[in-house]
Amino acid sequence: MANFIISFFKAFAGVLLNVYKTFRYSRLARALLIIVIIKFSIFYGFFKAYLYPRHLKPKWESEQHRIESVTEDLIKNSNTNNYD
């Protein structure tokens, strides 16, 4: 079992080393990584600020009150229009 764990970590370290070398020596890979990081940060900021502000801002008296409020919002029946 110990042999398996050691070989697993050696293989994992080899993969990480190859990823590091790829980003170090490839200009295209670095540019794409920067683009991905910028996109993730923009989407995170957008989602946090505009789509989920009420669930992320601390406005409840306790953790239990927050859990009940979020659960109620998820479970309640929405008013959808059926035009059938």
PDB file of N, CA, C and O in Angstrom:
ATOM      1  N   MET A   1       0.819  -1.191   0.000  1.00  0.00           N
ATOM      2  CA  MET A   1       0.000   0.000   0.000  1.00  0.00           C
ATOM      3  C   MET A   1       0.863   1.256   0.000  1.00  0.00           C
ATOM      4  O   MET A   1       0.560   2.220  -0.704  1.00  0.00           O
ATOM      5  N   ALA A   2       1.937   1.247   0.788  1.00  0.00           N
ATOM      6  CA  ALA A   2       2.813   2.414   0.855  1.00  0.00           C
ATOM      7  C   ALA A   2       3.503   2.644  -0.484  1.00  0.00           C
ATOM      8  O   ALA A   2       3.720   3.785  -0.892  1.00  0.00           O
ATOM      9  N   ASN A   3       3.844   1.556  -1.159  1.00  0.00           N
ATOM     10  CA  ASN A   3       4.478   1.665  -2.473  1.00  0.00           C
ATOM     11  C   ASN A   3       3.550   2.347  -3.465  1.00  0.00           C
ATOM     12  O   ASN A   3       3.989   3.171  -4.267  1.00  0.00           O
ATOM     13  N   PHE A   4       2.263   2.002  -3.413  1.00  0.00           N
ATOM     14  CA  PHE A   4       1.274   2.602  -4.295  1.00  0.00           C
ATOM     15  C   PHE A   4       1.149   4.100  -4.044  1.00  0.00           C
ATOM     16  O   PHE A   4       1.072   4.885  -4.989  1.00  0.00           O
ATOM     17  N   ILE A   5       1.128   4.493  -2.780  1.00  0.00           N
ATOM     18  CA  ILE A   5       0.996   5.908  -2.431  1.00  0.00           C
ATOM     19  C   ILE A   5       2.208   6.685  -2.903  1.00  0.00           C
ATOM     20  O   ILE A   5       2.066   7.784  -3.440  1.00  0.00           O
ATOM     21  N   ILE A   6       3.385   6.141  -2.716  1.00  0.00           N
ATOM     22  CA  ILE A   6       4.605   6.822  -3.156  1.00  0.00           C
ATOM     23  C   ILE A   6       4.614   6.981  -4.666  1.00  0.00           C
ATOM     24  O   ILE A   6       4.948   8.053  -5.170  1.00  0.00           O
ATOM     25  N   SER A   7       4.252   5.928  -5.400  1.00  0.00           N
ATOM     26  CA  SER A   7       4.238   6.021  -6.857  1.00  0.00           C
ATOM     27  C   SER A   7       3.166   6.988  -7.338  1.00  0.00           C
ATOM     28  O   SER A   7       3.354   7.680  -8.339  1.00  0.00           O
ATOM     29  N   PHE A   8       2.031   7.038  -6.620  1.00  0.00           N
ATOM     30  CA  PHE A   8       0.981   7.989  -6.983  1.00  0.00           C
ATOM     31  C   PHE A   8       1.478   9.421  -6.856  1.00  0.00           C
ATOM     32  O   PHE A   8       1.268  10.233  -7.757  1.00  0.00           O
ATOM     33  N   PHE A   9       2.134   9.739  -5.742  1.00  0.00           N
ATOM     34  CA  PHE A   9       2.617  11.093  -5.533  1.00  0.00           C
ATOM     35  C   PHE A   9       3.748  11.447  -6.497  1.00  0.00           C
ATOM     36  O   PHE A   9       3.868  12.607  -6.890  1.00  0.00           O
ATOM     37  N   LYS A  10       4.569  10.493  -6.882  1.00  0.00           N
ATOM     38  CA  LYS A  10       5.608  10.747  -7.880  1.00  0.00           C
ATOM     39  C   LYS A  10       4.977  11.056  -9.226  1.00  0.00           C
ATOM     40  O   LYS A  10       5.421  11.967  -9.925  1.00  0.00           O
ATOM     41  N   ALA A  11       3.946  10.307  -9.596  1.00  0.00           N
ATOM     42  CA  ALA A  11       3.261  10.563 -10.864  1.00  0.00           C
ATOM     43  C   ALA A  11       2.567  11.923 -10.826  1.00  0.00           C
ATOM     44  O   ALA A  11       2.611  12.672 -11.802  1.00  0.00           O
ATOM     45  N   PHE A  12       1.931  12.240  -9.711  1.00  0.00           N
ATOM     46  CA  PHE A  12       1.257  13.524  -9.562  1.00  0.00           C
ATOM     47  C   PHE A  12       2.262  14.672  -9.645  1.00  0.00           C
ATOM     48  O   PHE A  12       1.985  15.693 -10.275  1.00  0.00           O
ATOM     49  N   ALA A  13       3.417  14.510  -9.018  1.00  0.00           N
ATOM     50  CA  ALA A  13       4.463  15.538  -9.088  1.00  0.00           C
ATOM     51  C   ALA A  13       4.967  15.686 -10.514  1.00  0.00           C
ATOM     52  O   ALA A  13       5.278  16.796 -10.944  1.00  0.00           O
ATOM     53  N   GLY A  14       5.053  14.582 -11.259  1.00  0.00           N
ATOM     54  CA  GLY A  14       5.470  14.652 -12.652  1.00  0.00           C
ATOM     55  C   GLY A  14       4.479  15.416 -13.511  1.00  0.00           C
ATOM     56  O   GLY A  14       4.872  16.190 -14.385  1.00  0.00           O
ATOM     57  N   VAL A  15       3.207  15.200 -13.265  1.00  0.00           N
ATOM     58  CA  VAL A  15       2.177  15.935 -14.004  1.00  0.00           C
ATOM     59  C   VAL A  15       2.270  17.423 -13.694  1.00  0.00           C
ATOM     60  O   VAL A  15       2.212  18.251 -14.603  1.00  0.00           O
ATOM     61  N   LEU A  16       2.413  17.766 -12.426  1.00  0.00           N
ATOM     62  CA  LEU A  16       2.532  19.180 -12.059  1.00  0.00           C
ATOM     63  C   LEU A  16       3.772  19.822 -12.669  1.00  0.00           C
ATOM     64  O   LEU A  16       3.736  20.980 -13.084  1.00  0.00           O
ATOM     65  N   LEU A  17       4.861  19.074 -12.721  1.00  0.00           N
ATOM     66  CA  LEU A  17       6.078  19.600 -13.330  1.00  0.00           C
ATOM     67  C   LEU A  17       5.881  19.851 -14.821  1.00  0.00           C
ATOM     68  O   LEU A  17       6.346  20.862 -15.346  1.00  0.00           O
ATOM     69  N   ASN A  18       5.201  18.946 -15.498  1.00  0.00           N
ATOM     70  CA  ASN A  18       4.931  19.144 -16.924  1.00  0.00           C
ATOM     71  C   ASN A  18       4.026  20.337 -17.176  1.00  0.00           C
ATOM     72  O   ASN A  18       4.229  21.076 -18.139  1.00  0.00           O
ATOM     73  N   VAL A  19       3.036  20.533 -16.325  1.00  0.00           N
ATOM     74  CA  VAL A  19       2.152  21.694 -16.454  1.00  0.00           C
ATOM     75  C   VAL A  19       2.948  22.971 -16.232  1.00  0.00           C
ATOM     76  O   VAL A  19       2.783  23.945 -16.966  1.00  0.00           O
ATOM     77  N   TYR A  20       3.804  22.968 -15.232  1.00  0.00           N
ATOM     78  CA  TYR A  20       4.634  24.143 -14.953  1.00  0.00           C
ATOM     79  C   TYR A  20       5.539  24.465 -16.142  1.00  0.00           C
ATOM     80  O   TYR A  20       5.656  25.626 -16.536  1.00  0.00           O
ATOM     81  N   LYS A  21       6.173  23.455 -16.708  1.00  0.00           N
ATOM     82  CA  LYS A  21       7.057  23.679 -17.852  1.00  0.00           C
ATOM     83  C   LYS A  21       6.282  24.199 -19.051  1.00  0.00           C
ATOM     84  O   LYS A  21       6.770  25.053 -19.792  1.00  0.00           O
ATOM     85  N   THR A  22       5.077  23.685 -19.240  1.00  0.00           N
ATOM     86  CA  THR A  22       4.262  24.138 -20.363  1.00  0.00           C
ATOM     87  C   THR A  22       3.950  25.615 -20.238  1.00  0.00           C
ATOM     88  O   THR A  22       4.083  26.355 -21.213  1.00  0.00           O
ATOM     89  N   PHE A  23       3.540  26.061 -19.065  1.00  0.00           N
ATOM     90  CA  PHE A  23       3.208  27.459 -18.881  1.00  0.00           C
ATOM     91  C   PHE A  23       4.450  28.341 -18.835  1.00  0.00           C
ATOM     92  O   PHE A  23       4.376  29.527 -19.158  1.00  0.00           O
ATOM     93  N   ARG A  24       5.562  27.794 -18.447  1.00  0.00           N
ATOM     94  CA  ARG A  24       6.784  28.584 -18.383  1.00  0.00           C
ATOM     95  C   ARG A  24       7.368  28.856 -19.762  1.00  0.00           C
ATOM     96  O   ARG A  24       7.849  29.958 -20.026  1.00  0.00           O
ATOM     97  N   TYR A  25       7.331  27.869 -20.635  1.00  0.00           N
ATOM     98  CA  TYR A  25       7.993  28.006 -21.929  1.00  0.00           C
ATOM     99  C   TYR A  25       7.047  28.318 -23.076  1.00  0.00           C
ATOM    100  O   TYR A  25       7.513  28.601 -24.180  1.00  0.00           O
ATOM    101  N   SER A  26       5.764  28.279 -22.865  1.00  0.00           N
ATOM    102  CA  SER A  26       4.825  28.546 -23.940  1.00  0.00           C
ATOM    103  C   SER A  26       4.162  29.900 -23.727  1.00  0.00           C
ATOM    104  O   SER A  26       3.472  30.122 -22.731  1.00  0.00           O
ATOM    105  N   ARG A  27       4.379  30.779 -24.661  1.00  0.00           N
ATOM    106  CA  ARG A  27       3.800  32.115 -24.572  1.00  0.00           C
ATOM    107  C   ARG A  27       2.284  32.064 -24.764  1.00  0.00           C
ATOM    108  O   ARG A  27       1.542  32.794 -24.106  1.00  0.00           O
ATOM    109  N   LEU A  28       1.837  31.206 -25.661  1.00  0.00           N
ATOM    110  CA  LEU A  28       0.407  31.056 -25.911  1.00  0.00           C
ATOM    111  C   LEU A  28      -0.312  30.518 -24.672  1.00  0.00           C
ATOM    112  O   LEU A  28      -1.395  30.989 -24.325  1.00  0.00           O
ATOM    113  N   ALA A  29       0.287  29.545 -24.017  1.00  0.00           N
ATOM    114  CA  ALA A  29      -0.328  28.976 -22.818  1.00  0.00           C
ATOM    115  C   ALA A  29      -0.457  30.028 -21.719  1.00  0.00           C
ATOM    116  O   ALA A  29      -1.472  30.082 -21.026  1.00  0.00           O
ATOM    117  N   ARG A  30       0.564  30.858 -21.559  1.00  0.00           N
ATOM    118  CA  ARG A  30       0.489  31.917 -20.549  1.00  0.00           C
ATOM    119  C   ARG A  30      -0.601  32.926 -20.887  1.00  0.00           C
ATOM    120  O   ARG A  30      -1.334  33.372 -20.005  1.00  0.00           O
ATOM    121  N   ALA A  31      -0.708  33.287 -22.173  1.00  0.00           N
ATOM    122  CA  ALA A  31      -1.740  34.247 -22.584  1.00  0.00           C
ATOM    123  C   ALA A  31      -3.135  33.671 -22.344  1.00  0.00           C
ATOM    124  O   ALA A  31      -4.022  34.370 -21.857  1.00  0.00           O
ATOM    125  N   LEU A  32      -3.326  32.405 -22.683  1.00  0.00           N
ATOM    126  CA  LEU A  32      -4.622  31.779 -22.465  1.00  0.00           C
ATOM    127  C   LEU A  32      -4.939  31.656 -20.981  1.00  0.00           C
ATOM    128  O   LEU A  32      -6.090  31.838 -20.583  1.00  0.00           O
ATOM    129  N   LEU A  33      -3.946  31.353 -20.161  1.00  0.00           N
ATOM    130  CA  LEU A  33      -4.155  31.271 -18.720  1.00  0.00           C
ATOM    131  C   LEU A  33      -4.561  32.626 -18.152  1.00  0.00           C
ATOM    132  O   LEU A  33      -5.443  32.695 -17.296  1.00  0.00           O
ATOM    133  N   ILE A  34      -3.940  33.685 -18.607  1.00  0.00           N
ATOM    134  CA  ILE A  34      -4.298  35.026 -18.150  1.00  0.00           C
ATOM    135  C   ILE A  34      -5.731  35.357 -18.555  1.00  0.00           C
ATOM    136  O   ILE A  34      -6.478  35.936 -17.766  1.00  0.00           O
ATOM    137  N   ILE A  35      -6.123  34.996 -19.778  1.00  0.00           N
ATOM    138  CA  ILE A  35      -7.490  35.242 -20.232  1.00  0.00           C
ATOM    139  C   ILE A  35      -8.493  34.478 -19.376  1.00  0.00           C
ATOM    140  O   ILE A  35      -9.528  35.024 -18.995  1.00  0.00           O
ATOM    141  N   VAL A  36      -8.195  33.228 -19.074  1.00  0.00           N
ATOM    142  CA  VAL A  36      -9.095  32.413 -18.252  1.00  0.00           C
ATOM    143  C   VAL A  36      -9.219  32.999 -16.850  1.00  0.00           C
ATOM    144  O   VAL A  36     -10.319  33.058 -16.299  1.00  0.00           O
ATOM    145  N   ILE A  37      -8.115  33.429 -16.275  1.00  0.00           N
ATOM    146  CA  ILE A  37      -8.150  34.020 -14.930  1.00  0.00           C
ATOM    147  C   ILE A  37      -8.974  35.306 -14.930  1.00  0.00           C
ATOM    148  O   ILE A  37      -9.749  35.541 -14.002  1.00  0.00           O
ATOM    149  N   ILE A  38      -8.818  36.138 -15.955  1.00  0.00           N
ATOM    150  CA  ILE A  38      -9.590  37.378 -16.049  1.00  0.00           C
ATOM    151  C   ILE A  38     -11.075  37.072 -16.201  1.00  0.00           C
ATOM    152  O   ILE A  38     -11.907  37.719 -15.566  1.00  0.00           O
ATOM    153  N   LYS A  39     -11.417  36.084 -17.044  1.00  0.00           N
ATOM    154  CA  LYS A  39     -12.821  35.729 -17.231  1.00  0.00           C
ATOM    155  C   LYS A  39     -13.442  35.204 -15.942  1.00  0.00           C
ATOM    156  O   LYS A  39     -14.566  35.572 -15.603  1.00  0.00           O
ATOM    157  N   PHE A  40     -12.721  34.347 -15.220  1.00  0.00           N
ATOM    158  CA  PHE A  40     -13.248  33.835 -13.959  1.00  0.00           C
ATOM    159  C   PHE A  40     -13.460  34.955 -12.954  1.00  0.00           C
ATOM    160  O   PHE A  40     -14.464  34.969 -12.243  1.00  0.00           O
ATOM    161  N   SER A  41     -12.523  35.893 -12.889  1.00  0.00           N
ATOM    162  CA  SER A  41     -12.680  36.983 -11.919  1.00  0.00           C
ATOM    163  C   SER A  41     -13.844  37.896 -12.302  1.00  0.00           C
ATOM    164  O   SER A  41     -14.557  38.377 -11.421  1.00  0.00           O
ATOM    165  N   ILE A  42     -14.050  38.144 -13.587  1.00  0.00           N
ATOM    166  CA  ILE A  42     -15.179  38.964 -14.016  1.00  0.00           C
ATOM    167  C   ILE A  42     -16.495  38.258 -13.712  1.00  0.00           C
ATOM    168  O   ILE A  42     -17.419  38.866 -13.171  1.00  0.00           O
ATOM    169  N   PHE A  43     -16.581  36.967 -14.062  1.00  0.00           N
ATOM    170  CA  PHE A  43     -17.817  36.246 -13.802  1.00  0.00           C
ATOM    171  C   PHE A  43     -18.094  36.130 -12.306  1.00  0.00           C
ATOM    172  O   PHE A  43     -19.245  36.245 -11.884  1.00  0.00           O
ATOM    173  N   TYR A  44     -17.069  35.906 -11.507  1.00  0.00           N
ATOM    174  CA  TYR A  44     -17.258  35.823 -10.060  1.00  0.00           C
ATOM    175  C   TYR A  44     -17.783  37.153  -9.527  1.00  0.00           C
ATOM    176  O   TYR A  44     -18.716  37.181  -8.724  1.00  0.00           O
ATOM    177  N   GLY A  45     -17.189  38.244  -9.971  1.00  0.00           N
ATOM    178  CA  GLY A  45     -17.645  39.560  -9.533  1.00  0.00           C
ATOM    179  C   GLY A  45     -19.066  39.846  -9.977  1.00  0.00           C
ATOM    180  O   GLY A  45     -19.852  40.409  -9.215  1.00  0.00           O
ATOM    181  N   PHE A  46     -19.409  39.462 -11.208  1.00  0.00           N
ATOM    182  CA  PHE A  46     -20.755  39.669 -11.719  1.00  0.00           C
ATOM    183  C   PHE A  46     -21.773  38.858 -10.931  1.00  0.00           C
ATOM    184  O   PHE A  46     -22.803  39.381 -10.506  1.00  0.00           O
ATOM    185  N   PHE A  47     -21.476  37.576 -10.739  1.00  0.00           N
ATOM    186  CA  PHE A  47     -22.405  36.724 -10.010  1.00  0.00           C
ATOM    187  C   PHE A  47     -22.567  37.184  -8.572  1.00  0.00           C
ATOM    188  O   PHE A  47     -23.678  37.209  -8.042  1.00  0.00           O
ATOM    189  N   LYS A  48     -21.475  37.543  -7.952  1.00  0.00           N
ATOM    190  CA  LYS A  48     -21.542  37.934  -6.552  1.00  0.00           C
ATOM    191  C   LYS A  48     -22.278  39.263  -6.386  1.00  0.00           C
ATOM    192  O   LYS A  48     -23.050  39.430  -5.443  1.00  0.00           O
ATOM    193  N   ALA A  49     -22.048  40.188  -7.280  1.00  0.00           N
ATOM    194  CA  ALA A  49     -22.614  41.517  -7.111  1.00  0.00           C
ATOM    195  C   ALA A  49     -24.062  41.626  -7.571  1.00  0.00           C
ATOM    196  O   ALA A  49     -24.860  42.306  -6.927  1.00  0.00           O
ATOM    197  N   TYR A  50     -24.414  40.972  -8.665  1.00  0.00           N
ATOM    198  CA  TYR A  50     -25.726  41.217  -9.260  1.00  0.00           C
ATOM    199  C   TYR A  50     -26.708  40.057  -9.163  1.00  0.00           C
ATOM    200  O   TYR A  50     -27.913  40.291  -9.067  1.00  0.00           O
ATOM    201  N   LEU A  51     -26.246  38.842  -9.183  1.00  0.00           N
ATOM    202  CA  LEU A  51     -27.182  37.730  -9.202  1.00  0.00           C
ATOM    203  C   LEU A  51     -27.500  37.177  -7.827  1.00  0.00           C
ATOM    204  O   LEU A  51     -28.629  36.751  -7.582  1.00  0.00           O
ATOM    205  N   TYR A  52     -26.538  37.172  -6.929  1.00  0.00           N
ATOM    206  CA  TYR A  52     -26.754  36.568  -5.624  1.00  0.00           C
ATOM    207  C   TYR A  52     -26.435  37.507  -4.467  1.00  0.00           C
ATOM    208  O   TYR A  52     -25.867  37.054  -3.474  1.00  0.00           O
ATOM    209  N   PRO A  53     -26.766  38.769  -4.546  1.00  0.00           N
ATOM    210  CA  PRO A  53     -26.351  39.642  -3.443  1.00  0.00           C
ATOM    211  C   PRO A  53     -27.107  39.380  -2.147  1.00  0.00           C
ATOM    212  O   PRO A  53     -26.564  39.580  -1.061  1.00  0.00           O
ATOM    213  N   ARG A  54     -28.336  38.940  -2.252  1.00  0.00           N
ATOM    214  CA  ARG A  54     -29.134  38.765  -1.057  1.00  0.00           C
ATOM    215  C   ARG A  54     -28.743  37.511  -0.294  1.00  0.00           C
ATOM    216  O   ARG A  54     -28.940  37.441   0.919  1.00  0.00           O
ATOM    217  N   HIS A  55     -28.198  36.528  -0.978  1.00  0.00           N
ATOM    218  CA  HIS A  55     -27.781  35.305  -0.293  1.00  0.00           C
ATOM    219  C   HIS A  55     -26.346  35.383   0.217  1.00  0.00           C
ATOM    220  O   HIS A  55     -25.927  34.563   1.033  1.00  0.00           O
ATOM    221  N   LEU A  56     -25.600  36.367  -0.263  1.00  0.00           N
ATOM    222  CA  LEU A  56     -24.206  36.473   0.154  1.00  0.00           C
ATOM    223  C   LEU A  56     -23.975  37.556   1.207  1.00  0.00           C
ATOM    224  O   LEU A  56     -22.976  37.519   1.925  1.00  0.00           O
ATOM    225  N   LYS A  57     -24.883  38.508   1.301  1.00  0.00           N
ATOM    226  CA  LYS A  57     -24.719  39.569   2.303  1.00  0.00           C
ATOM    227  C   LYS A  57     -25.213  39.082   3.661  1.00  0.00           C
ATOM    228  O   LYS A  57     -26.265  38.448   3.745  1.00  0.00           O
ATOM    229  N   PRO A  58     -24.477  39.368   4.708  1.00  0.00           N
ATOM    230  CA  PRO A  58     -24.915  38.931   6.045  1.00  0.00           C
ATOM    231  C   PRO A  58     -26.008  39.847   6.587  1.00  0.00           C
ATOM    232  O   PRO A  58     -25.718  40.937   7.080  1.00  0.00           O
ATOM    233  N   LYS A  59     -27.263  39.409   6.497  1.00  0.00           N
ATOM    234  CA  LYS A  59     -28.368  40.234   6.990  1.00  0.00           C
ATOM    235  C   LYS A  59     -29.213  39.504   8.016  1.00  0.00           C
ATOM    236  O   LYS A  59     -30.229  40.039   8.460  1.00  0.00           O
ATOM    237  N   TRP A  60     -28.833  38.322   8.399  1.00  0.00           N
ATOM    238  CA  TRP A  60     -29.617  37.515   9.318  1.00  0.00           C
ATOM    239  C   TRP A  60     -29.022  37.563  10.715  1.00  0.00           C
ATOM    240  O   TRP A  60     -27.832  37.814  10.899  1.00  0.00           O
ATOM    241  N   GLU A  61     -29.883  37.315  11.690  1.00  0.00           N
ATOM    242  CA  GLU A  61     -29.433  37.365  13.074  1.00  0.00           C
ATOM    243  C   GLU A  61     -28.572  36.170  13.441  1.00  0.00           C
ATOM    244  O   GLU A  61     -27.656  36.282  14.256  1.00  0.00           O
ATOM    245  N   SER A  62     -28.870  35.016  12.833  1.00  0.00           N
ATOM    246  CA  SER A  62     -28.118  33.818  13.181  1.00  0.00           C
ATOM    247  C   SER A  62     -27.970  32.930  11.951  1.00  0.00           C
ATOM    248  O   SER A  62     -28.605  33.150  10.919  1.00  0.00           O
ATOM    249  N   GLU A  63     -27.130  31.943  12.087  1.00  0.00           N
ATOM    250  CA  GLU A  63     -26.910  30.975  11.008  1.00  0.00           C
ATOM    251  C   GLU A  63     -28.186  30.190  10.722  1.00  0.00           C
ATOM    252  O   GLU A  63     -28.490  29.908   9.563  1.00  0.00           O
ATOM    253  N   GLN A  64     -28.928  29.838  11.755  1.00  0.00           N
ATOM    254  CA  GLN A  64     -30.171  29.074  11.584  1.00  0.00           C
ATOM    255  C   GLN A  64     -31.207  29.898  10.821  1.00  0.00           C
ATOM    256  O   GLN A  64     -31.924  29.358   9.978  1.00  0.00           O
ATOM    257  N   HIS A  65     -31.292  31.186  11.104  1.00  0.00           N
ATOM    258  CA  HIS A  65     -32.237  32.056  10.401  1.00  0.00           C
ATOM    259  C   HIS A  65     -31.864  32.147   8.928  1.00  0.00           C
ATOM    260  O   HIS A  65     -32.753  32.139   8.077  1.00  0.00           O
ATOM    261  N   ARG A  66     -30.594  32.231   8.605  1.00  0.00           N
ATOM    262  CA  ARG A  66     -30.142  32.285   7.218  1.00  0.00           C
ATOM    263  C   ARG A  66     -30.493  30.991   6.493  1.00  0.00           C
ATOM    264  O   ARG A  66     -30.972  31.023   5.359  1.00  0.00           O
ATOM    265  N   ILE A  67     -30.256  29.860   7.139  1.00  0.00           N
ATOM    266  CA  ILE A  67     -30.551  28.563   6.522  1.00  0.00           C
ATOM    267  C   ILE A  67     -32.041  28.438   6.233  1.00  0.00           C
ATOM    268  O   ILE A  67     -32.425  27.972   5.160  1.00  0.00           O
ATOM    269  N   GLU A  68     -32.883  28.847   7.172  1.00  0.00           N
ATOM    270  CA  GLU A  68     -34.325  28.768   6.973  1.00  0.00           C
ATOM    271  C   GLU A  68     -34.782  29.675   5.838  1.00  0.00           C
ATOM    272  O   GLU A  68     -35.645  29.289   5.051  1.00  0.00           O
ATOM    273  N   SER A  69     -34.218  30.868   5.744  1.00  0.00           N
ATOM    274  CA  SER A  69     -34.607  31.802   4.700  1.00  0.00           C
ATOM    275  C   SER A  69     -34.218  31.293   3.314  1.00  0.00           C
ATOM    276  O   SER A  69     -35.019  31.350   2.381  1.00  0.00           O
ATOM    277  N   VAL A  70     -33.005  30.801   3.181  1.00  0.00           N
ATOM    278  CA  VAL A  70     -32.553  30.282   1.885  1.00  0.00           C
ATOM    279  C   VAL A  70     -33.355  29.047   1.497  1.00  0.00           C
ATOM    280  O   VAL A  70     -33.729  28.894   0.334  1.00  0.00           O
ATOM    281  N   THR A  71     -33.623  28.169   2.451  1.00  0.00           N
ATOM    282  CA  THR A  71     -34.420  26.970   2.174  1.00  0.00           C
ATOM    283  C   THR A  71     -35.824  27.347   1.739  1.00  0.00           C
ATOM    284  O   THR A  71     -36.362  26.751   0.807  1.00  0.00           O
ATOM    285  N   GLU A  72     -36.419  28.316   2.390  1.00  0.00           N
ATOM    286  CA  GLU A  72     -37.761  28.763   2.022  1.00  0.00           C
ATOM    287  C   GLU A  72     -37.776  29.340   0.611  1.00  0.00           C
ATOM    288  O   GLU A  72     -38.713  29.087  -0.147  1.00  0.00           O
ATOM    289  N   ASP A  73     -36.754  30.111   0.249  1.00  0.00           N
ATOM    290  CA  ASP A  73     -36.675  30.662  -1.100  1.00  0.00           C
ATOM    291  C   ASP A  73     -36.527  29.574  -2.156  1.00  0.00           C
ATOM    292  O   ASP A  73     -37.069  29.700  -3.254  1.00  0.00           O
ATOM    293  N   LEU A  74     -35.811  28.524  -1.841  1.00  0.00           N
ATOM    294  CA  LEU A  74     -35.610  27.453  -2.806  1.00  0.00           C
ATOM    295  C   LEU A  74     -36.838  26.564  -2.952  1.00  0.00           C
ATOM    296  O   LEU A  74     -37.086  26.024  -4.031  1.00  0.00           O
ATOM    297  N   ILE A  75     -37.603  26.408  -1.889  1.00  0.00           N
ATOM    298  CA  ILE A  75     -38.728  25.482  -1.899  1.00  0.00           C
ATOM    299  C   ILE A  75     -40.032  26.141  -2.358  1.00  0.00           C
ATOM    300  O   ILE A  75     -40.881  25.464  -2.938  1.00  0.00           O
ATOM    301  N   LYS A  76     -40.209  27.415  -2.120  1.00  0.00           N
ATOM    302  CA  LYS A  76     -41.512  28.045  -2.376  1.00  0.00           C
ATOM    303  C   LYS A  76     -41.884  27.934  -3.846  1.00  0.00           C
ATOM    304  O   LYS A  76     -41.024  27.928  -4.727  1.00  0.00           O
ATOM    305  N   ASN A  77     -43.184  27.846  -4.089  1.00  0.00           N
ATOM    306  CA  ASN A  77     -43.740  27.670  -5.415  1.00  0.00           C
ATOM    307  C   ASN A  77     -43.688  29.009  -6.156  1.00  0.00           C
ATOM    308  O   ASN A  77     -44.204  30.015  -5.670  1.00  0.00           O
ATOM    309  N   SER A  78     -43.073  29.010  -7.310  1.00  0.00           N
ATOM    310  CA  SER A  78     -42.976  30.252  -8.069  1.00  0.00           C
ATOM    311  C   SER A  78     -44.251  30.453  -8.873  1.00  0.00           C
ATOM    312  O   SER A  78     -44.935  29.487  -9.213  1.00  0.00           O
ATOM    313  N   ASN A  79     -44.566  31.683  -9.170  1.00  0.00           N
ATOM    314  CA  ASN A  79     -45.746  32.008  -9.946  1.00  0.00           C
ATOM    315  C   ASN A  79     -45.392  31.991 -11.416  1.00  0.00           C
ATOM    316  O   ASN A  79     -44.978  33.009 -11.971  1.00  0.00           O
ATOM    317  N   THR A  80     -45.549  30.858 -12.043  1.00  0.00           N
ATOM    318  CA  THR A  80     -45.273  30.743 -13.461  1.00  0.00           C
ATOM    319  C   THR A  80     -46.591  30.748 -14.213  1.00  0.00           C
ATOM    320  O   THR A  80     -47.597  30.231 -13.728  1.00  0.00           O
ATOM    321  N   ASN A  81     -46.578  31.324 -15.377  1.00  0.00           N
ATOM    322  CA  ASN A  81     -47.772  31.407 -16.200  1.00  0.00           C
ATOM    323  C   ASN A  81     -47.791  30.252 -17.182  1.00  0.00           C
ATOM    324  O   ASN A  81     -46.830  30.042 -17.922  1.00  0.00           O
ATOM    325  N   ASN A  82     -48.862  29.519 -17.190  1.00  0.00           N
ATOM    326  CA  ASN A  82     -49.066  28.470 -18.176  1.00  0.00           C
ATOM    327  C   ASN A  82     -50.131  28.919 -19.153  1.00  0.00           C
ATOM    328  O   ASN A  82     -51.261  29.217 -18.767  1.00  0.00           O
ATOM    329  N   TYR A  83     -49.768  28.964 -20.393  1.00  0.00           N
ATOM    330  CA  TYR A  83     -50.704  29.405 -21.426  1.00  0.00           C
ATOM    331  C   TYR A  83     -51.212  28.232 -22.236  1.00  0.00           C
ATOM    332  O   TYR A  83     -51.407  28.351 -23.446  1.00  0.00           O
ATOM    333  N   ASP A  84     -51.424  27.116 -21.593  1.00  0.00           N
ATOM    334  CA  ASP A  84     -51.923  25.924 -22.305  1.00  0.00           C
ATOM    335  C   ASP A  84     -53.418  25.936 -22.390  1.00  0.00           C
ATOM    336  O   ASP A  84     -54.012  25.016 -22.953  1.00  0.00           O
TER     337      ASP A  84
END
